[in-house]
Amino acid sequence: MKNMYSTQSQQENAIVIVICAKKTDNKDRKLNEIVRLAESTDLNVLGSFSQNIKEFNKSTVLGSGKLEEIRQYIDSSEEKIDVAIVDYALTGSQMKNISTALGVRVVDRVGLIIDIFARGAKSREAKLQVKYAQDRYLLPRLSEIQGTSGRYGSGGVGMRGPGESKLELNRRVLENEMNALKSQLAKIKSQREVTRRAREGMPLVALVGYTNAGKSSIINMLTKEKVYADDKLFATLDTTSRQLFLGLKKTAVITDTVGFISDLPHELVDAFSATLEEAKDADLLLHVVDCSLGRMIDGQEEYKLDMKVTNDVLDSLGATKNRIVVYNKADKLEKPLLVKENEVLVSTKTELGKQDLIDMIRGNLFKEEE
């Protein structure tokens, strides 16, 4: 099997282009998120553009006037622009056409998120999952990529997959590799089943939530472990399980899962299905929410929009309704937050609410015994 990706980091200058194609799209929220995603790949974002799409252009999505405006910005920029990030799922031909119009490499939203996953994958399982997602993403775009591969260099964001390892752009090669990856991931899934059976009698608690809500920090607070955590989107991808002592001689297994995000690419949902099953099979879900995101977007606080995205994914997975909402980052709150039943306010920095959360977990898992 070819190398999955390079771990080399390379500072590049970028512009981001936000496309609002749905009535529910909020430009500021989308812009903030795509900039955060770009910065998570160490891109230096120099400028941003947006366009509301009313009459869809199948060739470039963006209108000719907007493309010309962006092209002029790139040409007149004092610093070289290496890549244009388009906050939209583009076809191969659309990427090719936009790239030709702007004269720079183009990476769409899906490619950018997969690139972040490629950087964050550490375990063998996560690397296999990312590679499978990369191949699924590349397969329908082969003909266009074959014509432009290497045009703007072979390194950098969007090129950490097969393109950088000079993988032969051959449909049969990719399909065979995907079948092999699928087989390996199926074996890992079987191993998870064995682990689950061995764990019978010990309840499973799964941490879920929008990316960067603080799931890894929560697991560290509850277990006194040192799971890697960082203030970046998708900082951790690997499933982490630890024993959780709940007091009164009660224990459980607590496990972290991959973070969610608006319009999570289906390539990644499918590739990480084994990881997401941890959430589906859990006895209790801790829905971690960054409650410090209080700015109003279309009449709602931003954290509530994040909650809806997570709940929609969980419901689509058929995950348990036995959920505790953990409002994290309480130390950053600017105004009081009232919590309801099965909700708790915590701060992993000050450990505010830690014991309340532990008591709530124990109460949910061992209702009949208490």
C-alpha positions as CSV (number, residue, x, y, z in Angstrom):
1,M,0.0,0.0,0.0
2,K,1.2,3.5,-0.8
3,N,2.1,6.0,1.9
4,M,-1.1,7.5,3.3
5,Y,0.1,11.1,3.6
6,S,3.0,13.2,4.6
7,T,3.3,14.6,8.1
8,Q,5.3,17.6,6.9
9,S,3.8,20.9,7.7
10,Q,4.2,23.8,5.3
11,Q,3.1,27.4,5.9
12,E,1.0,28.6,3.0
13,N,-1.0,31.7,2.3
14,A,-4.6,31.3,1.6
15,I,-7.9,33.1,0.9
16,V,-11.3,31.6,1.9
17,I,-14.4,31.8,-0.2
18,V,-17.8,31.3,1.5
19,I,-20.8,30.2,-0.6
20,C,-24.3,30.6,0.9
21,A,-26.5,28.4,-1.2
22,K,-29.3,27.7,1.4
23,K,-31.7,30.0,3.1
24,T,-30.4,28.7,6.5
25,D,-26.8,29.6,5.7
26,N,-25.3,32.3,7.8
27,K,-22.3,34.0,6.3
28,D,-20.6,35.1,9.5
29,R,-20.9,31.6,11.1
30,K,-19.7,29.9,7.9
31,L,-16.8,32.4,7.5
32,N,-15.7,31.9,11.2
33,E,-15.8,28.2,10.8
34,I,-14.0,27.9,7.5
35,V,-11.2,30.3,8.8
36,R,-10.9,28.1,11.9
37,L,-10.6,25.0,9.7
38,A,-8.0,26.6,7.5
39,E,-6.0,27.8,10.5
40,S,-6.1,24.2,11.9
41,T,-4.0,23.2,8.9
42,D,-1.6,26.0,9.7
43,L,-2.7,28.1,6.7
44,N,-2.2,31.9,6.9
45,V,-5.5,33.3,5.8
46,L,-5.0,36.7,4.1
47,G,-8.4,37.5,2.8
48,S,-12.0,36.3,2.6
49,F,-14.8,36.5,0.0
50,S,-18.5,35.5,0.0
51,Q,-21.3,35.1,-2.4
52,N,-25.0,34.3,-2.1
53,I,-25.9,31.8,-4.8
54,K,-29.3,32.4,-6.5
55,E,-28.7,31.2,-10.0
56,F,-26.4,28.2,-9.7
57,N,-23.4,28.1,-12.1
58,K,-22.7,24.4,-12.8
59,S,-19.2,25.2,-14.2
60,T,-17.8,27.2,-11.3
61,V,-20.6,27.7,-8.7
62,L,-19.3,31.2,-8.3
63,G,-20.4,33.9,-10.8
64,S,-17.9,35.3,-13.3
65,G,-17.9,38.8,-11.6
66,K,-17.0,37.3,-8.2
67,L,-14.2,35.2,-9.8
68,E,-12.8,38.3,-11.5
69,E,-12.9,40.2,-8.2
70,I,-11.0,37.4,-6.4
71,R,-8.5,37.1,-9.3
72,Q,-7.7,40.8,-9.1
73,Y,-7.1,40.5,-5.4
74,I,-4.8,37.5,-5.9
75,D,-2.9,39.3,-8.7
76,S,-2.5,42.5,-6.6
77,S,-1.6,40.9,-3.3
78,E,1.8,41.8,-2.0
79,E,2.1,38.3,-0.6
80,K,1.8,35.2,-2.8
81,I,-1.5,33.4,-2.5
82,D,-0.9,29.6,-2.6
83,V,-4.4,28.2,-2.2
84,A,-8.1,29.2,-2.4
85,I,-10.3,27.4,0.1
86,V,-13.9,27.2,-1.1
87,D,-16.5,26.5,1.7
88,Y,-18.5,24.2,-0.5
89,A,-18.4,20.6,-1.8
90,L,-17.1,20.9,-5.3
91,T,-16.9,18.4,-8.1
92,G,-13.5,17.8,-9.8
93,S,-14.4,19.8,-12.8
94,Q,-15.6,22.8,-10.7
95,M,-12.3,22.8,-8.8
96,K,-10.4,22.7,-12.1
97,N,-12.4,25.5,-13.5
98,I,-12.1,27.7,-10.5
99,S,-8.4,27.0,-10.3
100,T,-8.0,28.0,-13.9
101,A,-9.9,31.2,-13.4
102,L,-7.9,32.2,-10.2
103,G,-4.5,30.8,-11.1
104,V,-4.0,29.1,-7.8
105,R,-4.7,25.7,-6.3
106,V,-8.2,25.2,-5.1
107,V,-9.3,23.0,-2.1
108,D,-13.0,22.6,-1.2
109,R,-14.6,22.1,2.2
110,V,-14.5,18.3,2.0
111,G,-10.8,18.2,1.0
112,L,-9.9,20.6,3.7
113,I,-11.6,18.6,6.5
114,I,-10.0,15.4,5.2
115,D,-6.6,17.1,5.2
116,I,-7.2,18.1,8.9
117,F,-8.1,14.4,9.6
118,A,-4.9,13.3,7.8
119,R,-2.8,15.5,10.1
120,G,-4.6,14.4,13.3
121,A,-4.6,10.6,12.7
122,K,-2.2,8.9,15.0
123,S,-3.4,5.3,15.5
124,R,-3.4,2.6,12.8
125,E,-7.2,2.6,12.8
126,A,-7.5,6.4,12.4
127,K,-5.0,6.3,9.5
128,L,-6.9,3.6,7.8
129,Q,-10.1,5.5,8.2
130,V,-8.6,8.7,6.8
131,K,-7.0,6.8,3.9
132,Y,-10.4,5.2,3.0
133,A,-12.0,8.7,3.1
134,Q,-9.3,10.1,0.9
135,D,-9.8,7.4,-1.7
136,R,-13.6,7.9,-1.6
137,Y,-13.0,11.6,-2.1
138,L,-10.5,11.1,-4.9
139,L,-12.3,8.4,-6.9
140,P,-15.0,10.6,-8.6
141,R,-12.5,13.3,-9.3
142,L,-9.8,11.3,-11.0
143,S,-10.3,12.5,-14.6
144,E,-10.0,16.2,-13.6
145,I,-7.1,15.6,-11.2
146,Q,-5.2,13.6,-13.8
147,G,-5.2,16.7,-16.1
148,T,-4.0,19.2,-13.5
149,S,-1.9,17.1,-11.0
150,G,1.2,18.9,-10.0
151,R,0.2,22.1,-11.8
152,Y,0.7,24.2,-8.7
153,G,3.1,22.0,-6.8
154,S,2.7,18.7,-5.1
155,G,2.9,19.8,-1.4
156,G,0.7,21.6,1.0
157,V,-3.0,21.6,2.1
158,G,-5.2,19.3,0.0
159,M,-2.2,17.3,-1.3
160,R,-1.4,15.2,1.8
161,G,-3.2,12.2,0.4
162,P,-2.4,10.1,-2.6
163,G,-1.3,13.1,-4.7
164,E,1.8,13.7,-2.6
165,S,2.9,10.0,-2.6
166,K,2.6,10.0,-6.5
167,L,-0.1,7.3,-6.4
168,E,-0.9,6.2,-9.9
169,L,-4.2,7.9,-10.7
170,N,-5.9,4.7,-11.8
171,R,-9.5,3.9,-10.9
172,R,-8.8,0.2,-10.6
173,V,-5.8,0.8,-8.3
174,L,-8.0,3.0,-6.0
175,E,-10.9,0.6,-6.0
176,N,-8.6,-2.3,-5.1
177,E,-7.0,-0.3,-2.3
178,M,-10.4,0.8,-1.0
179,N,-11.5,-2.9,-0.8
180,A,-8.4,-3.8,1.1
181,L,-9.0,-0.9,3.5
182,K,-12.6,-1.9,3.9
183,S,-11.5,-5.4,4.9
184,Q,-9.0,-4.1,7.4
185,L,-11.6,-1.7,9.0
186,A,-14.1,-4.7,9.2
187,K,-11.5,-6.6,11.2
188,I,-11.1,-3.7,13.5
189,K,-14.9,-3.5,13.9
190,S,-14.9,-7.3,14.8
191,Q,-12.2,-6.7,17.4
192,R,-14.3,-3.9,18.9
193,E,-17.2,-6.4,19.2
194,V,-14.9,-8.8,21.1
195,T,-13.8,-5.9,23.4
196,R,-17.5,-5.0,24.0
197,R,-18.4,-8.6,25.0
198,A,-15.4,-8.7,27.4
199,R,-16.7,-5.5,28.9
200,E,-20.2,-6.9,29.6
201,G,-21.5,-5.7,32.9
202,M,-19.6,-2.4,32.8
203,P,-21.6,0.4,31.3
204,L,-20.2,2.6,28.5
205,V,-20.3,6.4,28.6
206,A,-19.5,8.1,25.3
207,L,-18.4,11.8,24.9
208,V,-19.9,13.5,21.9
209,G,-20.1,17.0,20.7
210,Y,-19.2,19.7,18.2
211,T,-15.5,19.8,17.4
212,N,-13.4,21.8,19.9
213,A,-16.1,21.7,22.6
214,G,-13.6,20.2,25.0
215,K,-14.4,16.5,25.1
216,S,-10.7,15.5,25.7
217,S,-10.5,18.0,28.5
218,I,-13.6,16.5,30.1
219,I,-12.2,13.0,30.0
220,N,-9.0,14.3,31.5
221,M,-10.9,16.0,34.3
222,L,-13.0,13.0,35.1
223,T,-10.2,10.4,35.0
224,K,-7.1,12.4,35.9
225,E,-5.5,11.2,32.7
226,K,-3.6,13.3,30.2
227,V,-5.3,12.7,26.9
228,Y,-4.1,15.1,24.2
229,A,-6.2,18.2,24.0
230,D,-5.7,21.4,22.0
231,D,-7.6,24.5,21.0
232,K,-8.0,23.4,17.4
233,L,-10.8,21.9,15.3
234,F,-10.5,18.1,15.2
235,A,-7.4,18.1,17.5
236,T,-8.0,14.5,18.4
237,L,-9.4,11.8,16.1
238,D,-8.4,8.6,17.9
239,T,-10.9,6.9,20.1
240,T,-9.7,7.0,23.7
241,S,-11.3,4.8,26.4
242,R,-10.6,5.0,30.2
243,Q,-12.0,3.5,33.3
244,L,-14.2,6.0,35.2
245,F,-14.6,5.7,39.0
246,L,-18.0,7.0,40.0
247,G,-17.9,6.5,43.8
248,L,-20.0,4.2,45.9
249,K,-18.1,1.3,44.3
250,K,-19.5,2.0,40.8
251,T,-17.3,2.1,37.7
252,A,-17.9,2.7,34.0
253,V,-15.9,2.9,30.8
254,I,-15.7,6.4,29.3
255,T,-14.7,6.9,25.7
256,D,-14.1,9.8,23.4
257,T,-15.4,10.1,19.8
258,V,-14.6,12.1,16.8
259,G,-16.1,15.7,16.9
260,F,-19.0,16.8,14.7
261,I,-19.2,19.8,12.4
262,S,-21.8,21.3,10.1
263,D,-22.1,19.4,6.8
264,L,-19.7,16.7,8.0
265,P,-18.5,15.1,4.7
266,H,-20.3,11.7,4.1
267,E,-16.9,10.3,3.2
268,L,-15.8,10.8,6.8
269,V,-19.1,9.6,8.3
270,D,-18.8,6.3,6.5
271,A,-15.0,5.9,7.1
272,F,-15.4,6.6,10.9
273,S,-18.5,4.4,11.2
274,A,-16.7,2.0,13.6
275,T,-15.7,5.0,15.8
276,L,-19.2,6.5,15.7
277,E,-20.6,3.1,16.8
278,E,-19.1,3.9,20.2
279,A,-21.7,6.6,20.5
280,K,-24.4,4.4,19.0
281,D,-23.8,1.6,21.5
282,A,-23.2,3.7,24.6
283,D,-25.4,3.4,27.7
284,L,-25.1,7.1,28.3
285,L,-24.0,10.1,26.1
286,L,-22.2,13.1,27.5
287,H,-23.1,15.8,25.0
288,V,-20.3,18.4,25.5
289,V,-21.1,21.9,24.5
290,D,-18.9,25.0,24.4
291,C,-21.4,27.3,26.2
292,S,-19.0,30.3,25.8
293,L,-20.1,30.7,22.2
294,G,-22.8,33.1,23.0
295,R,-22.9,35.4,20.0
296,M,-26.3,35.7,18.4
297,I,-26.7,34.1,14.9
298,D,-30.1,34.4,13.3
299,G,-31.7,35.0,16.7
300,Q,-30.0,32.0,18.4
301,E,-26.8,31.7,20.4
302,E,-24.1,30.0,18.4
303,Y,-23.7,27.1,20.9
304,K,-27.3,26.1,20.4
305,L,-26.7,25.8,16.6
306,D,-23.7,23.5,17.5
307,M,-26.0,21.4,19.7
308,K,-28.5,21.0,16.9
309,V,-25.8,19.7,14.5
310,T,-24.6,17.2,17.1
311,N,-28.2,16.0,18.0
312,D,-29.1,15.6,14.3
313,V,-26.0,13.4,13.7
314,L,-26.7,11.3,16.9
315,D,-30.4,10.9,15.9
316,S,-29.4,9.7,12.4
317,L,-27.1,7.1,14.0
318,G,-29.9,5.9,16.3
319,A,-27.9,6.8,19.4
320,T,-29.5,6.5,22.8
321,K,-31.7,9.3,24.1
322,N,-30.1,8.8,27.5
323,R,-28.0,12.0,27.3
324,I,-26.5,14.5,29.7
325,V,-25.7,18.0,28.3
326,V,-22.4,19.1,29.7
327,Y,-22.0,22.9,29.3
328,N,-18.2,23.3,29.2
329,K,-16.0,26.4,29.5
330,A,-18.2,28.0,32.2
331,D,-15.2,30.1,33.3
332,K,-15.6,32.0,30.0
333,L,-19.3,32.8,30.4
334,E,-20.2,36.5,30.2
335,K,-23.8,36.0,31.7
336,P,-25.4,33.3,33.8
337,L,-26.7,30.1,32.2
338,L,-29.7,28.3,33.6
339,V,-29.5,24.5,33.4
340,K,-32.3,22.1,33.2
341,E,-32.7,18.5,34.3
342,N,-29.9,16.2,32.9
343,E,-27.8,19.3,32.2
344,V,-24.7,20.5,34.1
345,L,-22.4,23.5,34.0
346,V,-18.7,22.7,34.2
347,S,-15.2,24.2,33.7
348,T,-12.3,21.9,33.1
349,K,-10.0,24.7,34.1
350,T,-11.4,25.3,37.6
351,E,-13.2,21.9,37.9
352,L,-16.4,23.6,38.6
353,G,-19.3,21.1,38.4
354,K,-17.0,18.1,38.4
355,Q,-18.6,16.3,41.3
356,D,-22.1,17.2,40.1
357,L,-21.3,15.6,36.7
358,I,-20.0,12.4,38.3
359,D,-23.1,12.1,40.5
360,M,-25.3,12.7,37.5
361,I,-23.5,10.0,35.5
362,R,-23.8,7.5,38.4
363,G,-27.5,8.3,38.8
364,N,-28.2,7.8,35.1
365,L,-26.3,4.5,34.9
366,F,-27.4,2.9,38.2
367,K,-31.0,4.4,38.7
368,E,-32.5,1.2,40.1
369,E,-29.7,0.7,42.6
370,E,-29.7,4.2,44.1
